[in-house]
Each structure stands twice: as structure tokens, then as C-alpha cells.
């Protein structure tokens, strides 16, 4: 499987599903999610106000054909409280998102990475990656850097 890092705007990424995560806060639509909300014409804020997006840990909100994005779907995964967030939580979120999308026959997906403080989480996504067929890899990086 090939893993690539894209630096182009997420609105231009053509994929079956674009994945990001939302923290459990009074206003879950802020930061990168606020940018996604503006791209989708305020849809995410409406969903949050209606209780569809709360940020509770592993809560999944799937939006089909989001306006303003080239992705066919937008998946928002609840990340829980931001104070408790770290690499283990990112691994758990990535794995849960991939299993959720696999059950919906999604073949290609992209993960919108918010920001990592001091390298936090950089290795988490490759460790919980999906192959071209959407299969979840359970292998880990060895001391030699191989899979």
C-alpha cells in the first residue's frame, strides 16, 4: 500500500471520504472544523446546533456529497475532551473511522490532520492505515522501520 502526504487544500482532495475529528467542547465547530464549516456553507454548525455533532468520543457523523468539497463524503469523528487528546486517541479514532468507512464500501479516504504539538501523533496514522481496498492493517512499525 502507498501512503502519501498531501499539502494541497483539503477542499481539492478527490476521495471517497474526507475524515477529520471534532473535540467535545461548548462549540465543536472551531479551528480546522470551522474552516470545513465555511467550505460547506455553514452545514457543520447547523448539525452541531441540532445535536448531530457533539465531539463525544468515537461519535461518527457522515455527510454525503458535502457542498464545497471534492470528496464524496465527509466523516467527522468525535475525539472527546481536548485535554485528554494524544497519540493513543488519534490511533483509536483512525482505526474506528476506517472500520466505519469499510462497512460502507469506501475504497479511498483522506485524513485531515489538524496540528501536532512537538510531533504528537505523527506515527499514529501510518500505524492505522487502510490499503487500497480499505483493509485495516494491524501491523506496527518495528525498530528497523519496516512494516
N, C-alpha and C positions, 0 to 999 in steps of 0.2 A: 504494500500500500504506500501511496505517496502522500506525505504531509507537506503542505506549503504554508507560508505565511504571506498574507496579502496586506499591502499597505494602502490599497485604494479605499475610497469611502464605501462603507457597508451598504449604502443605498444602490451602489453599482454592481454588487456581487450577485451574479446569476446563480442561484442554487435552489434546491427543493425546499430547504428550510434554513432560516437565519435564526440562531439561538443567542439569547442573552439572559441575564439574570437580574432579579429585582430584590432589593432589600425590604425587610419588614419595617416600615417607618410610617410616620403620620402621612407623608406624601411619598409614595413609592415611585412616582414619576418625576425623577430628577436626575441630573448628571447625564450619562450616556442614554438612559431611558428617556429623558426629556428630549434629547436630540432625535431619538426614534419617534417620539410622540409628535414632534414638529414635522418630521418627514411624512408621517401617516395622517397628517391633518387633524391632530388632536384626539385620535381614536383611543390611544392608550390612557389618556387622562379620563376620558368618558368611561372606559372599562374600570379604571381604579375607583372612580366615584360611584359606580354601580356595584362595587364589591367583587368584581371579576378578577382584579389584580390586587393582591394584598401583600405579597412578598413572603408569605409563610413558607417555611422550609419545604422544598420539593413540590410546591403547588405548581401546576402546569396550566398555562393559558396559551392556546393555539389560535392564531389569527390567520385565516385563509385569505389569499390574494390581498395583502396589505398595500393600500394606495401609497405611492411614493417610493416603493422598494421594488427591485427587480426579483427578489426572492418570491417564490410561490407561497410560502408560509412564514410566519414569524412566531417563534416559540419563546415565551417568557417563563423562566423557571424561578420559583421562589427560593431565595438564598438565606432566609431567616434574618436574624439581627446582625447588623453590620459589625458590631463589636466582636462577635464570635466567628467572623468570617476569616478563612485562611485556606491554605493549600488543601487540607483534607476535605473541606467543604466544597471546594471547586472540583475536586475529583468526584465527589459524590454527585454533584449537580451535573457534571458532564456525563457520567455514566447513566444517571436517571434520564437525562434528556435523550441520549442515544437509544436507550431501550424504548422510551416513549415513541420516538420517531420511527424506530424499526417496526413497531407494531402497526404503523400507518404506511408502510411500504415506501418510506423516504430513502432514496439512494444516495443523495449528496446533501451535505449540510455544512454550514459555516458557523463558527462560534465568535460572537462579538466580544472581544476581550476589553474589559473596562480599563483598569490600570493595575499594575502590580507594584507594590511598595517593596523596594530592596529585593527584587527578584521573586517575590512571593508568588508561587503558583506557576512559574514558567514551565516546569516539567509536568504539571498535572494534566494538561490537555493531551500531550502525546501519549501519556500513560493510559488514558481513557479515550482512545480514538476509535473511529469507525472505518472499516475498509470500504472499498468502492461499492460493496454490496450491502453496507450498513451493519456488518457484523462487529460486535464489540470485542475488542482484544483484551484478554486478561493477562497478557504478559507484561512484565516490568523491565525496566532498564537494568542491566547488570553492571558490575563495577567496570567492565571494559567498554561500556556504552553501546552494546549490541542489544538486540531485541530477542 
